[in-house]
Amino acid sequence: MSGTVGTNSGRVSGSIGSAGSGITTSSSDPAVDTNPSGGVGTVFTNTTSGETYVCTDDTTDENVWTNVGDGTGNIQPAAFQGTSYGFACGGTDGTYQTDIERISFTSDGDSSDVGDLSVARFGSAGATDVANSYGYMQGGGSTSPTYSNIIDRFAMGSGGTASDVGDTSHSRRTAGGSSSSTHGYMNGGESASPTYVDILDKFAFGASSSSSDVGNLTDDGGEIGGGTSESYGYSIGGYRSSANSNIIDKYAFSSDGDAADVGNLTVARSGTGGGCSSLTYIYMSGGYDSGASNIIDKWAIASDGDATDVGDLTQVRYNPAGTSSTTYGYTVGGRQPYYNIIDKFSFSSDGDSTDVGNLTRAVGYQGTCQY
């Protein structure tokens, strides 16, 4: 049951009318898709809890409702998904690349080249500072040195050349990446010594910030995929203990520490770069088992457990890149041989992906972020 003190005419599903001189009331909290026709400044009170919110950003279906009382839990879009663009950075087609490619989330089509990394490299781990619209690329493989420790940062709103803002704790490539609202993470990776590492790195978002080793994975590994939820990062599959792995490791953003093995992929595989995240599920697409794979796996964030196979990519491939909007997962590029495909699959229903565009070149081993 909901009502309004004052003027609130023209209510429709998924939106709320102008608060006028009164307050919009409901027995539940507002949501990111509670769209106020009154715009910024609209007041909303939960009559069950008594908590009150003010709309401080009225972007359609991505509204921010700030709790103005002593309560907690501002209503705002997730820190790890994008609403406008995904980015695929660097990579290799036999030659190491610097390209920062931008993929539209609002319309299907080809990517555009909007900038360059500070150094050409492949197998970087991406991280996303959504609040400040910066993308980060951690480590990777380059010509000299073979294993990089560079942390690059670039403005996702404008593109341009990335800046080297810090160093990872250990030089490595093909690690997994994830992002909290305040920090970027890099897990595992292939290194010169030892060959593979179990290091879990963390760095604070900012103009100058190096990472520190804050924990360990359950096993050493490279060719690993990354995933992100609101509260946890994931290290997925990869090449571990001299074999393709089905491990799903999870680590907390709220406190430093080691990862825990919380489930298995449907098929053990490496080259699992195509990680995507909805609010309720983590997805992993592609990879390499006895050959290149087209599997799209998913598992629930809330309960952990093993993945289920929910669809197929348009082409079998390994070492693709994965990026996430609020409604779709995107799997881009990859090897078998090298592809320029941009695949898209829905978070709202299981099924196969569709080919919705092309990268500027056929390439694998890219790092990704989104905003």
C-alpha positions as CSV (number, residue, x, y, z in Angstrom):
1,M,0.0,0.0,0.0
2,S,1.4,3.4,-0.9
3,G,0.2,6.9,-0.9
4,T,1.3,10.5,-1.0
5,V,0.9,13.5,1.2
6,G,0.4,16.4,-1.3
7,T,0.5,16.1,-5.1
8,N,1.5,12.9,-6.8
9,S,-0.6,12.4,-9.9
10,G,0.1,10.3,-12.9
11,R,1.7,7.3,-11.2
12,V,2.8,4.5,-13.6
13,S,4.6,1.2,-13.0
14,G,8.3,1.7,-12.4
15,S,8.1,5.4,-11.7
16,I,6.9,7.8,-9.1
17,G,5.2,11.2,-9.7
18,S,6.3,14.6,-8.5
19,A,6.4,15.0,-4.8
20,G,5.1,18.5,-5.1
21,S,4.8,20.0,-1.6
22,G,4.5,16.5,0.0
23,I,6.4,13.2,0.4
24,T,6.0,10.1,-1.7
25,T,5.4,7.1,0.6
26,S,5.5,3.4,0.2
27,S,5.8,0.3,2.4
28,S,9.1,-0.6,0.7
29,D,12.3,1.3,-0.2
30,P,12.8,2.9,-3.6
31,A,14.9,1.1,-6.2
32,V,17.4,2.3,-8.8
33,D,14.5,2.0,-11.4
34,T,12.1,4.0,-9.3
35,N,12.0,7.0,-11.6
36,P,10.8,10.3,-10.1
37,S,9.1,12.7,-12.5
38,G,10.0,15.4,-9.9
39,G,13.7,14.7,-10.5
40,V,16.5,15.4,-8.1
41,G,15.2,16.5,-4.7
42,T,12.2,14.1,-4.7
43,V,11.6,12.8,-1.1
44,F,10.6,9.2,-0.5
45,T,9.7,7.6,2.8
46,N,9.4,3.9,3.6
47,T,6.3,3.7,5.9
48,T,7.5,0.3,7.3
49,S,11.0,1.2,8.4
50,G,10.5,5.0,8.7
51,E,13.6,5.6,6.6
52,T,13.6,8.6,4.2
53,Y,15.5,9.0,1.0
54,V,16.1,12.0,-1.4
55,C,16.8,11.5,-5.1
56,T,20.3,12.9,-5.7
57,D,20.7,11.5,-9.3
58,D,17.7,11.0,-11.6
59,T,19.3,9.0,-14.4
60,T,16.5,6.8,-15.8
61,D,16.6,3.3,-14.2
62,E,19.9,4.2,-12.6
63,N,18.6,6.6,-9.9
64,V,20.5,7.3,-6.7
65,W,18.4,7.5,-3.5
66,T,20.4,8.9,-0.6
67,N,19.3,7.9,2.9
68,V,19.0,11.2,4.8
69,G,18.3,9.8,8.3
70,D,20.4,7.7,10.7
71,G,19.7,4.6,8.5
72,T,22.1,3.0,6.1
73,G,22.0,1.6,2.6
74,N,21.7,4.3,0.0
75,I,19.9,3.0,-3.1
76,Q,22.3,3.3,-6.0
77,P,23.5,1.4,-9.0
78,A,26.0,-1.4,-8.4
79,A,29.6,-0.3,-8.3
80,F,30.8,-2.9,-10.9
81,Q,28.4,-2.6,-13.8
82,G,28.3,0.0,-16.6
83,T,25.4,1.9,-18.1
84,S,27.1,3.5,-21.1
85,Y,30.2,1.8,-22.3
86,G,32.5,-1.3,-22.0
87,F,36.2,-1.1,-22.7
88,A,38.5,-3.7,-24.1
89,C,42.2,-2.8,-23.7
90,G,45.5,-4.0,-25.2
91,G,45.7,-7.7,-26.1
92,T,47.5,-9.5,-28.9
93,D,46.9,-10.6,-32.5
94,G,50.5,-11.9,-32.7
95,T,51.7,-8.4,-32.0
96,Y,51.1,-6.7,-28.7
97,Q,48.6,-3.8,-28.8
98,T,48.0,-0.5,-27.0
99,D,44.4,0.1,-28.2
100,I,41.6,1.1,-25.8
101,E,38.4,0.1,-27.6
102,R,35.0,1.4,-26.5
103,I,31.8,-0.7,-26.9
104,S,28.4,0.9,-26.6
105,F,25.9,-0.5,-24.1
106,T,23.0,1.6,-25.4
107,S,23.1,0.5,-29.1
108,D,24.6,-2.5,-30.9
109,G,27.4,-1.9,-33.3
110,D,31.2,-1.9,-33.8
111,S,33.7,-0.6,-31.2
112,S,35.7,2.5,-31.7
113,D,39.4,3.1,-30.8
114,V,39.4,5.9,-28.2
115,G,42.9,5.8,-26.7
116,D,46.0,3.9,-25.9
117,L,47.7,2.1,-22.9
118,S,51.0,3.6,-21.8
119,V,52.8,0.4,-23.0
120,A,51.6,-2.3,-25.5
121,R,50.7,-5.4,-23.6
122,F,48.3,-8.4,-23.3
123,G,46.7,-10.3,-20.5
124,S,46.1,-7.3,-18.2
125,A,43.6,-7.5,-15.3
126,G,41.0,-4.8,-15.5
127,A,39.4,-2.8,-12.7
128,T,36.6,-0.2,-12.7
129,D,36.2,3.0,-10.6
130,V,32.6,3.6,-11.5
131,A,32.2,6.6,-9.1
132,N,35.0,8.6,-10.7
133,S,34.7,7.1,-14.3
134,Y,38.2,5.7,-14.4
135,G,39.4,2.4,-15.9
136,Y,42.5,0.6,-14.7
137,M,44.7,-2.1,-16.4
138,Q,47.0,-4.1,-14.1
139,G,50.1,-5.9,-15.2
140,G,50.2,-7.9,-18.5
141,G,52.8,-9.3,-20.9
142,S,54.9,-6.9,-22.9
143,T,58.0,-7.0,-25.1
144,S,60.4,-5.7,-22.5
145,P,60.0,-6.7,-19.7
146,T,58.1,-9.9,-20.6
147,Y,56.0,-9.6,-17.4
148,S,54.7,-6.2,-16.5
149,N,53.9,-4.6,-13.1
150,I,52.3,-1.4,-14.6
151,I,48.9,-0.1,-13.3
152,D,47.5,2.2,-16.0
153,R,44.6,4.5,-15.5
154,F,42.4,6.3,-18.1
155,A,39.3,8.5,-18.1
156,M,36.5,6.4,-19.5
157,G,34.4,9.4,-20.3
158,S,36.9,11.0,-22.7
159,G,39.4,8.3,-23.6
160,G,43.0,9.3,-24.6
161,T,46.3,7.9,-23.5
162,A,46.4,6.0,-20.2
163,S,48.8,7.1,-17.4
164,D,51.1,4.8,-15.4
165,V,49.9,5.5,-11.8
166,G,51.5,2.6,-9.8
167,D,52.8,-0.9,-9.7
168,T,51.5,-4.3,-8.8
169,S,53.2,-6.3,-6.1
170,H,54.6,-8.9,-8.5
171,S,55.1,-8.6,-12.3
172,R,52.7,-11.0,-14.1
173,R,50.2,-11.5,-16.9
174,T,46.9,-13.4,-17.5
175,A,45.6,-12.7,-14.0
176,G,42.0,-12.2,-13.1
177,G,40.6,-8.7,-12.1
178,S,37.7,-7.4,-10.0
179,S,36.5,-4.1,-8.4
180,S,34.9,-2.9,-5.2
181,S,33.6,0.6,-5.0
182,T,37.0,1.8,-3.7
183,H,39.7,-0.7,-4.7
184,G,40.9,-2.7,-7.7
185,Y,42.0,-6.4,-7.3
186,M,44.3,-8.7,-9.3
187,N,44.3,-12.4,-8.6
188,G,46.9,-15.1,-9.7
189,G,48.7,-14.8,-12.9
190,E,51.6,-16.1,-14.9
191,S,55.1,-14.9,-13.9
192,A,58.7,-15.5,-14.6
193,S,59.5,-16.7,-11.0
194,P,57.6,-18.6,-9.9
195,T,55.9,-19.7,-13.1
196,Y,52.4,-19.1,-11.6
197,V,51.4,-17.3,-8.5
198,D,48.5,-17.4,-6.0
199,I,48.9,-13.7,-5.1
200,L,45.8,-11.6,-4.4
201,D,46.7,-7.9,-4.9
202,K,44.6,-4.8,-3.9
203,F,45.1,-1.1,-4.7
204,A,43.2,2.0,-3.8
205,F,41.6,3.9,-6.7
206,G,43.4,7.2,-7.3
207,A,45.9,9.2,-9.3
208,S,48.9,7.5,-7.7
209,S,48.5,4.1,-6.1
210,S,50.5,0.8,-6.1
211,S,49.0,-2.5,-5.0
212,S,49.8,-4.7,-2.0
213,D,49.6,-8.4,-1.5
214,V,46.5,-9.0,0.8
215,G,45.9,-12.7,0.5
216,N,46.2,-15.9,-1.5
217,L,44.1,-18.0,-3.9
218,T,43.5,-21.6,-3.1
219,D,46.1,-22.6,-5.8
220,D,48.7,-21.0,-8.1
221,G,47.4,-20.2,-11.5
222,G,47.4,-18.2,-14.7
223,E,45.0,-17.8,-17.7
224,I,42.4,-17.0,-15.0
225,G,39.1,-15.3,-15.3
226,G,37.8,-12.6,-12.9
227,G,34.3,-11.8,-11.6
228,T,32.8,-9.2,-9.3
229,S,29.7,-8.9,-7.1
230,E,28.8,-6.1,-4.7
231,S,30.8,-7.7,-1.8
232,Y,33.1,-10.3,-3.4
233,G,35.7,-10.8,-6.1
234,Y,36.0,-14.2,-7.9
235,S,39.0,-16.1,-9.5
236,I,37.6,-18.5,-12.1
237,G,39.1,-21.5,-13.8
238,G,42.5,-21.1,-15.3
239,Y,45.6,-23.2,-15.6
240,R,46.5,-24.5,-12.1
241,S,48.6,-27.4,-10.8
242,S,49.7,-28.2,-14.4
243,A,46.1,-28.7,-15.6
244,N,43.0,-26.9,-16.7
245,S,40.9,-26.0,-13.6
246,N,37.2,-25.8,-12.7
247,I,37.8,-23.9,-9.4
248,I,35.6,-20.9,-8.5
249,D,37.5,-19.0,-5.8
250,K,35.8,-16.1,-3.8
251,Y,37.4,-13.4,-1.7
252,A,35.8,-10.6,0.4
253,F,36.1,-6.9,-0.3
254,S,35.3,-6.0,3.4
255,S,38.4,-7.5,4.9
256,D,41.8,-8.7,3.5
257,G,42.5,-12.4,3.5
258,D,42.6,-15.6,1.5
259,A,40.1,-16.8,-1.1
260,A,37.8,-19.8,-0.5
261,D,36.9,-22.5,-3.1
262,V,33.0,-22.1,-3.3
263,G,32.2,-24.1,-6.4
264,N,33.1,-25.6,-9.8
265,L,32.7,-24.7,-13.4
266,T,30.8,-27.2,-15.6
267,V,34.0,-28.0,-17.4
268,A,37.6,-27.4,-16.3
269,R,39.2,-24.9,-18.5
270,S,41.8,-22.2,-18.8
271,G,41.8,-19.0,-20.9
272,T,38.7,-18.0,-19.0
273,G,38.9,-14.2,-19.6
274,G,35.2,-13.7,-20.4
275,G,33.8,-13.0,-16.9
276,C,30.6,-10.9,-16.6
277,S,28.3,-10.0,-13.6
278,S,24.6,-9.3,-13.1
279,L,23.3,-8.3,-9.7
280,T,22.5,-11.9,-8.9
281,Y,24.8,-14.1,-11.0
282,I,28.4,-14.4,-12.1
283,Y,28.9,-15.6,-15.7
284,M,32.0,-17.2,-17.4
285,S,32.1,-17.7,-21.2
286,G,34.5,-19.4,-23.4
287,G,37.9,-20.9,-22.4
288,Y,40.0,-23.9,-23.3
289,D,39.6,-27.5,-22.2
290,S,40.5,-30.2,-24.8
291,G,39.9,-27.4,-27.3
292,A,38.3,-24.0,-27.5
293,S,34.9,-23.7,-25.8
294,N,31.7,-21.8,-26.4
295,I,30.1,-22.5,-23.0
296,I,28.4,-19.8,-21.0
297,D,28.4,-20.8,-17.3
298,K,26.6,-19.0,-14.5
299,W,26.3,-19.4,-10.7
300,A,24.3,-17.6,-8.0
301,I,26.1,-14.9,-5.9
302,A,23.8,-15.4,-2.9
303,S,24.3,-19.2,-2.4
304,D,27.6,-20.1,-4.0
305,G,27.9,-23.6,-5.5
306,D,28.6,-25.1,-8.9
307,A,27.9,-23.4,-12.2
308,T,25.3,-24.4,-14.8
309,D,25.7,-24.3,-18.6
310,V,23.0,-21.7,-19.7
311,G,24.0,-21.0,-23.3
312,D,26.6,-20.8,-26.0
313,L,28.8,-18.1,-27.6
314,T,28.5,-17.6,-31.4
315,Q,32.0,-19.0,-31.8
316,V,34.2,-21.3,-29.8
317,R,37.2,-19.4,-28.4
318,Y,39.6,-18.9,-25.5
319,N,41.0,-15.8,-23.8
320,P,38.2,-13.5,-24.8
321,A,37.4,-10.5,-22.7
322,G,34.2,-10.0,-20.7
323,T,32.4,-6.7,-19.8
324,S,29.0,-6.0,-18.1
325,S,26.2,-3.6,-18.5
326,T,23.2,-3.6,-16.1
327,T,21.2,-5.9,-18.4
328,Y,23.7,-7.8,-20.6
329,G,27.0,-9.6,-20.6
330,Y,29.4,-9.0,-23.5
331,T,32.1,-11.4,-24.6
332,V,34.6,-9.8,-27.0
333,G,37.5,-11.0,-29.1
334,G,39.4,-14.2,-28.2
335,R,41.5,-16.8,-29.9
336,Q,40.8,-19.7,-32.3
337,P,42.4,-18.2,-34.2
338,Y,41.8,-14.5,-33.3
339,Y,38.3,-13.0,-33.4
340,N,36.9,-9.5,-33.6
341,I,33.4,-10.6,-32.5
342,I,31.4,-8.7,-29.9
343,D,28.8,-11.2,-28.5
344,K,26.0,-10.1,-26.2
345,F,23.8,-12.3,-23.9
346,S,20.9,-11.4,-21.6
347,F,21.0,-11.4,-17.8
348,S,17.2,-11.7,-17.6
349,S,16.9,-15.1,-19.3
350,D,19.2,-17.9,-20.1
351,G,20.2,-18.5,-23.7
352,D,22.8,-18.2,-26.4
353,S,24.7,-15.0,-27.2
354,T,24.2,-13.0,-30.4
355,D,26.9,-11.3,-32.5
356,V,26.1,-7.5,-32.3
357,G,29.3,-5.9,-33.7
358,N,33.0,-6.1,-34.3
359,L,36.2,-4.8,-32.6
360,T,38.5,-2.7,-34.7
361,R,40.8,-5.7,-35.0
362,A,40.8,-9.5,-34.3
363,V,42.5,-9.8,-31.0
364,G,42.7,-11.9,-27.8
365,Y,43.9,-11.4,-24.2
366,Q,42.3,-8.0,-23.7
367,G,41.6,-6.4,-20.3
368,T,38.2,-4.9,-19.6
369,C,36.3,-2.3,-17.6
370,Q,33.0,-0.5,-17.9
371,Y,31.1,2.6,-16.8
